[in-house]
Amino acid sequence: MKLNKTVWALAISLTLLTACSETEEKDASLTDGTQNAQGGINDASTGGVNDGSGLSGSEMNGSGRSGAGTGQEFSDPNNPLSKQTIYFMLDSSQVQQDFVPVITAHSQYLAANPGYRMVLEGHGDERGSREYNIALGEQRAKSVASMMKVQGVSDGQLEIVSYGEEKPASFGHDESSWELNRRVEMVYK
């Protein structure tokens, strides 16, 4: 019985490791850091999709959460602190260049307010296995966390959670829905 559990644990670990290494290879081959081959999400300054799909900023927010922070800057659409979702390309955990100002703004806010904490919630779209999407969601959240730590946010201020495909922002089965589901949500505590 113990041998069966050990074999299963080893098989799952190998699957996750293989999926993660494939993701890194795809990251390098699929992207130049600004948009995916299908014209993916790449406009953090407006919170919209730059692919002609006509999605509004409120649709891009996806989670339906109200403003997370305490100041007026969180409700000003011209302030990067009002954006709390970072979108990713297919099979990628690489932060797109358009989202760097958003991460920088939140990093500066957290560094200046050491009493605040943030949960980085990683998500994936419905494609791929459950295990793969959990691992990819975690890697996406870790990518955002590492950028924030370099900018002065302490380990104690950040928590990483991966929901994989379990909490979609959009329930459609098409590219525009999948774009909304490949994300990290930045939630203040």
Backbone as CSV, one residue per row, in Angstrom:
resi,resn,N_x,N_y,N_z,CA_x,CA_y,CA_z,C_x,C_y,C_z
1,MET,0.820,-1.193,0.000,0.000,0.000,0.000,0.864,1.258,0.000
2,LYS,1.923,1.259,0.853,2.812,2.421,0.895,3.516,2.616,-0.438
3,LEU,3.864,1.530,-1.095,4.540,1.615,-2.383,3.636,2.271,-3.420
4,ASN,2.339,1.934,-3.429,1.389,2.554,-4.362,1.325,4.059,-4.154
5,LYS,1.247,4.508,-2.898,1.178,5.945,-2.595,2.461,6.641,-3.034
6,THR,3.582,6.005,-2.814,4.863,6.579,-3.214,4.951,6.702,-4.724
7,VAL,4.510,5.668,-5.434,4.536,5.699,-6.900,3.628,6.803,-7.417
8,TRP,2.433,6.938,-6.845,1.514,7.998,-7.276,2.105,9.381,-7.006
9,ALA,2.674,9.569,-5.839,3.270,10.867,-5.506,4.407,11.197,-6.466
10,LEU,5.220,10.216,-6.789,6.319,10.426,-7.728,5.784,10.760,-9.122
11,ALA,4.752,10.064,-9.555,4.170,10.302,-10.884,3.590,11.708,-10.982
12,ILE,2.894,12.142,-9.944,2.319,13.496,-9.940,3.433,14.538,-9.936
13,SER,4.475,14.308,-9.140,5.593,15.254,-9.103,6.266,15.373,-10.457
14,LEU,6.481,14.252,-11.115,7.085,14.278,-12.448,6.211,15.009,-13.449
15,THR,4.909,14.808,-13.361,3.980,15.500,-14.258,4.072,17.008,-14.072
16,LEU,4.083,17.446,-12.819,4.177,18.880,-12.543,5.503,19.452,-13.008
17,LEU,6.583,18.744,-12.756,7.891,19.221,-13.192,7.978,19.299,-14.705
18,THR,7.438,18.311,-15.389,7.448,18.314,-16.854,6.620,19.473,-17.375
19,ALA,5.443,19.695,-16.780,4.579,20.785,-17.229,5.264,22.126,-17.032
20,CYS,5.938,22.306,-15.890,6.624,23.576,-15.630,7.771,23.804,-16.601
21,SER,8.535,22.770,-16.918,9.651,22.968,-17.833,9.145,23.244,-19.238
22,GLU,8.039,22.633,-19.641,7.466,22.928,-20.958,6.987,24.358,-21.020
23,THR,6.444,24.879,-19.918,5.971,26.252,-19.867,7.112,27.215,-20.112
24,GLU,8.264,26.978,-19.466,9.391,27.883,-19.639,9.889,27.866,-21.075
25,GLU,9.906,26.694,-21.713,10.337,26.625,-23.099,9.374,27.370,-24.000
26,LYS,8.072,27.227,-23.748,7.077,27.922,-24.557,7.160,29.421,-24.347
27,ASP,7.439,29.849,-23.087,7.585,31.274,-22.800,8.581,31.911,-23.762
28,ALA,9.716,31.284,-23.919,10.769,31.850,-24.751,10.407,31.817,-26.224
29,SER,9.686,30.801,-26.662,9.414,30.670,-28.091,8.150,31.369,-28.539
30,LEU,7.202,31.615,-27.643,5.919,32.173,-28.054,5.832,33.685,-27.967
31,THR,6.696,34.328,-27.218,6.426,35.713,-26.895,7.636,36.621,-27.038
32,ASP,7.324,37.862,-27.313,8.353,38.887,-27.251,8.126,39.758,-26.033
33,GLY,7.169,39.350,-25.174,6.910,40.076,-23.937,5.813,41.099,-24.043
34,THR,5.175,41.261,-25.213,4.135,42.269,-25.315,2.782,41.714,-25.692
35,GLN,2.715,40.660,-26.469,1.412,40.106,-26.782,1.548,38.737,-27.385
36,ASN,0.468,37.944,-27.291,0.543,36.587,-27.809,0.220,36.542,-29.288
37,ALA,0.356,35.384,-29.870,0.171,35.232,-31.308,-1.256,35.530,-31.738
38,GLN,-2.199,35.418,-30.819,-3.588,35.711,-31.157,-3.950,37.165,-30.879
39,GLY,-2.985,38.018,-30.575,-3.272,39.430,-30.314,-3.774,39.635,-28.901
40,GLY,-3.211,38.967,-27.936,-3.718,38.915,-26.574,-3.749,40.230,-25.846
41,ILE,-4.062,40.136,-24.588,-4.212,41.291,-23.717,-2.855,41.934,-23.531
42,ASN,-2.786,43.229,-23.798,-1.484,43.867,-23.620,-1.589,45.333,-23.269
43,ASP,-2.706,45.782,-22.781,-2.846,47.196,-22.502,-3.230,47.428,-21.051
44,ALA,-2.239,47.436,-20.174,-2.501,47.630,-18.753,-2.952,49.049,-18.456
45,SER,-2.584,50.013,-19.283,-2.925,51.392,-18.985,-4.417,51.663,-19.102
46,THR,-5.116,50.888,-19.911,-6.554,51.088,-20.047,-7.347,49.955,-19.437
47,GLY,-6.670,48.867,-19.086,-7.355,47.719,-18.516,-8.166,46.973,-19.554
48,GLY,-7.925,47.202,-20.841,-8.708,46.571,-21.886,-7.912,45.605,-22.708
49,VAL,-8.584,45.005,-23.654,-7.959,44.080,-24.572,-7.623,44.842,-25.834
50,ASN,-6.424,44.699,-26.307,-5.997,45.388,-27.507,-6.066,44.435,-28.692
51,ASP,-7.233,43.779,-28.852,-7.383,42.845,-29.953,-8.653,43.099,-30.748
52,GLY,-9.303,44.224,-30.502,-10.499,44.563,-31.249,-11.741,43.832,-30.770
53,SER,-11.699,43.156,-29.637,-12.856,42.401,-29.181,-13.896,43.280,-28.520
54,GLY,-13.543,44.516,-28.153,-14.509,45.439,-27.590,-14.795,45.219,-26.115
55,LEU,-13.991,44.479,-25.396,-14.216,44.281,-23.979,-13.872,45.550,-23.226
56,SER,-14.703,45.890,-22.267,-14.462,47.096,-21.485,-13.569,46.791,-20.298
57,GLY,-13.089,47.833,-19.637,-12.249,47.660,-18.467,-12.966,46.915,-17.354
58,SER,-14.282,47.138,-17.179,-14.999,46.432,-16.126,-15.103,44.951,-16.435
59,GLU,-15.226,44.581,-17.705,-15.228,43.174,-18.060,-13.850,42.570,-17.823
60,MET,-12.805,43.348,-18.054,-11.450,42.858,-17.863,-11.168,42.627,-16.385
61,ASN,-11.793,43.397,-15.491,-11.561,43.225,-14.068,-11.945,41.826,-13.631
62,GLY,-12.954,41.281,-14.242,-13.274,39.877,-14.110,-13.821,39.433,-12.778
63,SER,-13.181,39.687,-11.694,-13.547,39.079,-10.431,-14.767,39.702,-9.804
64,GLY,-15.133,40.919,-10.201,-16.258,41.599,-9.601,-15.938,42.159,-8.224
65,ARG,-14.702,42.131,-7.813,-14.329,42.665,-6.513,-14.370,44.182,-6.561
66,SER,-14.806,44.762,-5.483,-14.778,46.218,-5.413,-13.388,46.672,-5.023
67,GLY,-13.135,47.978,-5.058,-11.806,48.526,-4.806,-11.175,47.974,-3.560
68,ALA,-9.982,47.530,-3.708,-9.244,46.897,-2.596,-8.288,47.870,-1.981
69,GLY,-7.875,48.522,-1.465,-7.074,49.547,-0.909,-7.957,50.542,-0.235
70,THR,-7.395,51.518,0.330,-8.194,52.430,1.130,-8.242,53.839,0.577
71,GLY,-7.394,54.203,-0.318,-7.337,55.579,-0.781,-8.096,55.816,-2.072
72,GLN,-8.245,57.092,-2.375,-8.923,57.512,-3.599,-8.167,57.033,-4.842
73,GLU,-6.861,56.849,-4.714,-6.052,56.396,-5.849,-6.499,55.039,-6.389
74,PHE,-7.174,54.237,-5.570,-7.633,52.924,-6.022,-8.875,53.008,-6.906
75,SER,-9.568,54.139,-6.877,-10.753,54.286,-7.719,-10.505,55.207,-8.916
76,ASP,-9.330,55.804,-9.008,-8.984,56.672,-10.135,-8.504,55.812,-11.298
77,PRO,-9.275,55.754,-12.398,-8.878,54.886,-13.514,-7.560,55.280,-14.169
78,ASN,-7.075,56.490,-13.921,-5.789,56.919,-14.478,-4.612,56.505,-13.606
79,ASN,-4.888,56.002,-12.416,-3.841,55.574,-11.498,-3.634,54.072,-11.647
80,PRO,-2.392,53.615,-11.809,-2.157,52.172,-11.959,-2.616,51.343,-10.754
81,LEU,-2.793,51.979,-9.582,-3.281,51.235,-8.425,-4.720,50.761,-8.607
82,SER,-5.457,51.376,-9.524,-6.839,50.949,-9.770,-6.901,49.641,-10.548
83,LYS,-5.786,49.249,-11.162,-5.709,47.969,-11.871,-5.155,46.926,-10.913
84,GLN,-5.888,45.842,-10.738,-5.457,44.830,-9.782,-5.437,43.439,-10.395
85,THR,-5.416,43.392,-11.710,-5.348,42.115,-12.407,-4.237,42.171,-13.441
86,ILE,-3.374,41.175,-13.414,-2.274,41.046,-14.362,-2.615,39.860,-15.266
87,TYR,-2.619,40.078,-16.569,-2.983,39.031,-17.527,-1.735,38.416,-18.160
88,PHE,-1.864,37.168,-18.561,-0.746,36.410,-19.103,-1.112,35.784,-20.443
89,MET,-0.094,35.480,-21.203,-0.286,34.800,-22.471,-0.463,33.303,-22.242
90,LEU,-0.872,32.614,-23.266,-1.106,31.184,-23.211,0.146,30.440,-22.753
91,ASP,-0.011,29.564,-21.788,1.073,28.719,-21.265,2.279,29.522,-20.794
92,SER,2.059,30.718,-20.280,3.162,31.581,-19.895,3.003,32.091,-18.468
93,SER,4.123,32.231,-17.799,4.146,32.886,-16.490,5.005,34.145,-16.548
94,GLN,5.378,34.541,-17.738,6.192,35.741,-17.924,5.287,36.972,-17.901
95,VAL,5.637,37.940,-17.055,4.866,39.178,-16.967,5.126,40.003,-18.223
96,GLN,4.044,40.422,-18.864,4.164,41.250,-20.056,4.605,42.661,-19.658
97,GLN,5.355,43.289,-20.511,5.918,44.608,-20.231,4.843,45.644,-19.903
98,ASP,3.670,45.524,-20.506,2.590,46.493,-20.266,2.083,46.477,-18.829
99,PHE,2.316,45.391,-18.100,1.820,45.279,-16.733,2.862,45.651,-15.685
100,VAL,4.080,45.926,-16.097,5.139,46.300,-15.163,4.782,47.565,-14.379
101,PRO,4.230,48.632,-15.003,3.868,49.824,-14.214,2.813,49.546,-13.142
102,VAL,1.912,48.624,-13.405,0.883,48.267,-12.428,1.537,47.574,-11.232
103,ILE,2.404,46.620,-11.507,3.098,45.909,-10.430,3.989,46.867,-9.644
104,THR,4.665,47.770,-10.344,5.524,48.762,-9.686,4.723,49.656,-8.751
105,ALA,3.563,50.124,-9.196,2.727,50.999,-8.363,2.280,50.280,-7.090
106,HIS,1.838,49.034,-7.222,1.414,48.270,-6.043,2.599,47.951,-5.137
107,SER,3.751,47.702,-5.728,4.955,47.437,-4.932,5.331,48.657,-4.110
108,GLN,5.309,49.827,-4.722,5.645,51.058,-4.011,4.642,51.332,-2.889
109,TYR,3.365,51.058,-3.173,2.329,51.263,-2.162,2.553,50.339,-0.968
110,LEU,2.807,49.062,-1.234,3.038,48.110,-0.147,4.321,48.427,0.616
111,ALA,5.370,48.804,-0.098,6.638,49.136,0.563,6.461,50.355,1.473
112,ALA,5.628,51.307,1.063,5.383,52.506,1.863,4.391,52.242,3.001
113,ASN,3.655,51.149,2.916,2.649,50.801,3.923,2.891,49.374,4.415
114,PRO,3.900,49.188,5.265,4.287,47.831,5.664,3.209,47.077,6.448
115,GLY,2.169,47.753,6.892,1.081,47.077,7.602,0.101,46.385,6.670
116,TYR,0.151,46.695,5.392,-0.762,46.075,4.431,-0.188,44.771,3.918
117,ARG,-1.097,43.863,3.585,-0.715,42.581,3.000,-1.489,42.378,1.714
118,MET,-0.965,41.518,0.857,-1.617,41.239,-0.416,-1.579,39.741,-0.689
119,VAL,-2.680,39.238,-1.220,-2.727,37.861,-1.696,-2.650,37.913,-3.215
120,LEU,-1.716,37.177,-3.780,-1.579,37.072,-5.230,-2.244,35.765,-5.643
121,GLU,-3.392,35.881,-6.320,-4.188,34.716,-6.705,-3.918,34.371,-8.160
122,GLY,-3.257,33.243,-8.393,-2.937,32.802,-9.742,-4.060,31.978,-10.344
123,HIS,-4.317,32.214,-11.638,-5.400,31.533,-12.345,-4.928,31.077,-13.725
124,GLY,-5.639,30.103,-14.280,-5.382,29.628,-15.635,-6.690,29.446,-16.374
125,ASP,-6.613,29.224,-17.679,-7.838,28.941,-18.419,-8.135,27.450,-18.344
126,GLU,-9.222,27.033,-18.953,-9.701,25.658,-18.798,-8.892,24.618,-19.557
127,ARG,-8.012,25.043,-20.433,-7.229,24.087,-21.211,-6.094,23.538,-20.366
128,GLY,-5.735,22.304,-20.577,-4.696,21.658,-19.788,-5.302,20.931,-18.598
129,SER,-4.514,20.093,-17.973,-5.004,19.317,-16.826,-5.151,20.216,-15.604
130,ARG,-5.901,19.730,-14.652,-6.105,20.471,-13.407,-4.755,20.728,-12.729
131,GLU,-3.912,19.705,-12.671,-2.613,19.830,-12.015,-1.722,20.849,-12.728
132,TYR,-1.745,20.806,-14.053,-0.944,21.746,-14.835,-1.387,23.179,-14.556
133,ASN,-2.703,23.409,-14.532,-3.220,24.762,-14.321,-2.964,25.265,-12.908
134,ILE,-2.997,24.382,-11.923,-2.640,24.784,-10.556,-1.176,25.216,-10.520
135,ALA,-0.302,24.423,-11.134,1.128,24.749,-11.159,1.382,26.046,-11.928
136,LEU,0.703,26.236,-13.047,0.888,27.453,-13.847,0.362,28.681,-13.105
137,GLY,-0.776,28.559,-12.443,-1.302,29.671,-11.650,-0.345,30.058,-10.540
138,GLU,0.252,29.062,-9.897,1.233,29.337,-8.849,2.464,30.025,-9.424
139,GLN,2.943,29.558,-10.566,4.126,30.158,-11.175,3.845,31.606,-11.588
140,ARG,2.643,31.878,-12.087,2.275,33.258,-12.440,2.301,34.152,-11.208
141,ALA,1.716,33.682,-10.113,1.711,34.472,-8.880,3.136,34.680,-8.361
142,LYS,3.970,33.654,-8.474,5.364,33.781,-8.038,6.130,34.782,-8.901
143,SER,5.821,34.845,-10.183,6.480,35.819,-11.064,6.164,37.241,-10.623
144,VAL,4.895,37.492,-10.299,4.496,38.819,-9.820,5.153,39.087,-8.463
145,ALA,5.135,38.099,-7.574,5.728,38.269,-6.244,7.215,38.589,-6.329
146,SER,7.936,37.921,-7.208,9.381,38.177,-7.292,9.653,39.591,-7.788
147,MET,8.830,40.078,-8.715,8.999,41.468,-9.159,8.729,42.441,-8.012
148,MET,7.734,42.130,-7.192,7.381,43.018,-6.078,8.467,43.002,-5.003
149,LYS,9.035,41.849,-4.742,10.078,41.743,-3.717,11.322,42.520,-4.110
150,VAL,11.651,42.515,-5.381,12.803,43.278,-5.860,12.586,44.773,-5.619
151,GLN,11.322,45.174,-5.576,10.992,46.594,-5.410,10.683,46.960,-3.960
152,GLY,11.070,46.099,-3.025,11.001,46.464,-1.614,9.842,45.889,-0.825
153,VAL,9.008,45.056,-1.404,7.909,44.435,-0.665,8.480,43.250,0.112
154,SER,8.124,43.145,1.382,8.665,42.060,2.206,7.902,40.758,1.974
155,ASP,8.568,39.650,2.263,7.940,38.328,2.139,6.664,38.241,2.963
156,GLY,6.684,38.842,4.138,5.537,38.782,5.038,4.313,39.523,4.534
157,GLN,4.492,40.382,3.551,3.354,41.129,3.006,2.647,40.383,1.884
158,LEU,3.254,39.330,1.373,2.698,38.628,0.216,2.332,37.192,0.553
159,GLU,1.206,36.777,0.023,0.769,35.388,0.118,0.419,34.935,-1.296
160,ILE,0.812,33.737,-1.647,0.551,33.208,-2.984,-0.461,32.075,-2.885
161,VAL,-1.489,32.169,-3.731,-2.515,31.138,-3.809,-2.743,30.849,-5.289
162,SER,-2.915,29.576,-5.639,-3.233,29.227,-7.018,-4.577,28.524,-7.070
163,TYR,-5.457,29.042,-7.914,-6.755,28.419,-8.127,-6.801,27.652,-9.446
164,GLY,-5.751,27.753,-10.236,-5.757,27.068,-11.530,-6.945,27.508,-12.359
165,GLU,-7.732,26.554,-12.815,-8.910,26.850,-13.633,-10.192,26.883,-12.808
166,GLU,-10.077,26.767,-11.479,-11.238,26.595,-10.609,-12.112,27.829,-10.436
167,LYS,-11.582,29.019,-10.618,-12.356,30.247,-10.430,-12.238,31.130,-11.675
168,PRO,-12.909,30.748,-12.751,-12.786,31.538,-13.979,-13.439,32.912,-13.848
169,ALA,-12.853,33.888,-14.510,-13.453,35.220,-14.594,-14.536,35.229,-15.669
170,SER,-14.380,34.364,-16.662,-15.331,34.243,-17.763,-15.581,32.758,-18.003
171,PHE,-16.848,32.409,-18.204,-17.207,31.005,-18.349,-17.309,30.554,-19.803
172,GLY,-16.926,31.405,-20.750,-16.963,31.036,-22.161,-15.890,30.025,-22.512
173,HIS,-16.004,29.484,-23.711,-15.044,28.475,-24.186,-14.391,28.956,-25.477
174,ASP,-13.939,30.200,-25.466,-13.305,30.786,-26.642,-12.111,31.624,-26.196
175,GLU,-11.336,32.097,-27.164,-10.092,32.814,-26.850,-10.329,34.040,-25.981
176,SER,-11.396,34.800,-26.233,-11.611,36.012,-25.431,-11.883,35.656,-23.968
177,SER,-12.571,34.562,-23.722,-12.797,34.115,-22.341,-11.504,33.600,-21.725
178,TRP,-10.763,32.827,-22.478,-9.507,32.275,-21.960,-8.524,33.389,-21.604
179,GLU,-8.501,34.471,-22.394,-7.615,35.604,-22.090,-7.943,36.196,-20.726
180,LEU,-9.217,36.268,-20.394,-9.627,36.824,-19.107,-9.285,35.906,-17.942
181,ASN,-9.177,34.628,-18.211,-8.919,33.649,-17.151,-7.441,33.450,-16.861
182,ARG,-6.566,33.815,-17.763,-5.109,33.681,-17.553,-4.631,34.936,-16.824
183,ARG,-4.618,34.877,-15.489,-4.397,36.115,-14.728,-3.839,35.852,-13.340
184,VAL,-3.369,36.944,-12.727,-3.088,37.017,-11.292,-3.888,38.188,-10.766
185,GLU,-4.684,37.927,-9.755,-5.441,38.996,-9.099,-4.692,39.417,-7.836
186,MET,-4.563,40.736,-7.664,-3.852,41.301,-6.530,-4.898,41.761,-5.512
187,VAL,-4.999,41.065,-4.395,-6.061,41.306,-3.420,-5.441,41.795,-2.115
188,TYR,-5.795,43.003,-1.707,-5.290,43.551,-0.457,-6.041,42.937,0.727
189,LYS,-5.300,42.716,1.811,-5.883,42.177,3.055,-5.766,43.182,4.161
